[in-house]
Amino acid sequence: MKEYQGLSHTRWDCKYQVVFIPKRRKKRISGVLRRHLGEIFHELAKHKECKIVEGHLMGDHVHMCLSIPPKYAVSNVVGYIKGKSAIQVARKFGGRERNFTGENFWARATLFRQWGLMRRW
């Protein structure tokens, strides 16, 4: 039997497949950046009480299976992860102390699909 997580009045097991790409789908994710992004994603997911169940960093896109509590909107969590990771990439690998206007690492579109179950007890 699955191990459901719970809040005060619900039991849930919500998992979402999230796919996003760098700006203009350039093959930017490799080497040191790839290892650094994995650490960043796990840290940022913990900030939103989420867990990365499975993830793959390809050269030109990212696949993640996220377990997100129902109290958070999927778009807010993914937007938070993409935004904060772009800032950290710009600071560490772009030679910038802050992210200037118009410098985005990730593209705007994100694909996600839901798997899971939510029950009211």
N, C-alpha and C positions, 0 to 999 in steps of 0.2 A: 504494500500500500504506500502511496505517496505520502511524504511528510509535508503537510500543509502548514503554512505560516498563518498567524492569526493576529487580529486586532480585537478590540473589545467585543464586537458583535459579528465579526465575520471570520471565515476561514478562507484562505486564498492561496492560489498557486498561479500567478500571472507571469508568463514569460513572453518576451517580445524579441523577434529577430529584427535587428537594426542594421542597415547597410548605408554607408555614406562614403563620399569620395573627396579627394583634394580638389582645389580649384582647378578647373580646366582639365581634370582627370590626368594630371601629370604624374609620372611615376616617381614620387618623392619619398615614399615610405620605404626606407632601407637602412641597414647598418645600425648605427648608434641611435638614430631617430626612432627606428622600429622598437628597440628595447626600451627607450625612454617613454614612448607613447603607451606601451603596455603598462608600465608603472603608473603613469598619469591617469589612464582610464580607470584602473582599479581604485586609486585614491579618490578620484572625483565621484565614482559610483558610491563609495562609502559615505561621502558627504550627504548624499540624497537617500541614504538607507537602502540602496540598491546593491545588487550583486551581479557580477559578470559571470554567468554560468559557463559560457564558452565564447572564445573570440579568436579571430584570425586576422592578422594584418598582412594584406597583400601589397604589392608594389603600388597599385593605383586605387585601392579601396579597402574598406574595413568592414568585416562581418562581426557582429556581436549578438549573443543571446543574453538579454538582460532580464533579471527578475526584479520587477518594480512593484512596490506596494500600491494598492488601489487609491491611496490618498494622494498620490502624485500623478499628474498628467504625463503621459509618455513624451509628448512634445516638449514639455518643460525640462524633463530630465535629459533628453537627448540634446536639446539646445544648450543646457548648462554644460554638459560634457564637451560638446563641440566648441563652445565659446571659450571656456577656461583652458582647454587643451591648446587651442590656437594661440592664446596669449602666451602660454608657457613655451610653445615651440618658437614663437617670435622672439621671446626674451633669450632663450638658450641658443638657438641655432641661427637666428636672424641678426644677431648683434644689436638688438634694440632693447632699451630698458622699458619701453612701453609700446603698446600696439597702436600705431597711428591709424587714422581714418583711411579706409580703402584697402588695408592690408588684411586680407582674410586667407586663412589656410584651407579651410573646408568650404566646399560648395554649399549652396543654400538648400538644395533638395535632399530629403532623407526618405528612405523607404523603410517602413516597418510593418510587421505582420504579427498578429497576436496568437499565442497558444496559451491555453490555461483554463482555469476554472475559478469561479468565485461563488461561494455559497453563503447564504445568510442563515445563521443558526438561531 
